[in-house]
Amino acid sequence: EAYGWKRVNKPEKFDVITMSLGSTNVTNHCALYVDNDKILQTMIDRQSWLAPYGRYYKTYTIGIFRWIGMSN
């Protein structure tokens, strides 16, 4: 039985989206997909905020991951 994180192609509620923002080719940011093309952003020393998951963030998306559970 599979468990842990599963890579998916299209985000659904509560999926984690990893991104490479800026001029780097490594994952340096992640956000939580909340629904209706909106993501929850968080940063140290800043208040969390909702942002549109549109062209900008989609361009820098490295992967979309869904939690499918833990083994017993």
N, C-alpha and C positions, 0 to 999 in steps of 0.2 A: 504494500500500500504506500502511495506517495504521500509525503508530508513536507512541510516547510514552505518555501517560496516557489511559485511557478511563474515563469515568464509568459506574458500574454501580449496580444497584438493591439487590443482595444481596451481602454480603461473602463472600469466599472467602479461604483462606490467603494471607497476605502482602499483602492489599489495605490501602491507606492510608485511614483514616477521618478526615475533617476535621470539626471541631466549633466551635460558638460557645458557650463556657461563660460563665456569669454574665449580666450585664445589658447585653451588647453584641450587635450584629447583624453582627459581622464574625468571620471565622474566626480563632480565637486558640489553637487546640489541634489536635493530630493524634495518632493512635495507629495501631499496626499490628495488624491482625486476625490472630490466630494460629490459631484454630479453636474449634469448640464454644462459640461465644458468649463468647470470651475475647479481650481486647485487651492489647497490651503498651504500657504507659505509660512515658514518659521525661520527666524534667525536669532542668534544670540544677541541679547541686549536690545531686541526690537519686539514690538507687539506683533502677533501673528496677523495675517491678512489674507483675504480671498483675492485671487487673480484669475483672469480668463486663461484657460488652457487653449490658446489659439496658435497662430502661425509662429510667433516668436519662440514660445516654449516647446512647441512640437518640433521645430527645427533643431533644437539642442537636446532633444530626448535621446537617451542612450537605451533605456529599457523601461518596461512597465511590468510590475511584479504584483502577484496576488498571493496572499497568505492562505494556504490550503490546510493548515492544521499541524498538529504535533503527533508523534507516535505515542502509543500508550506505554 
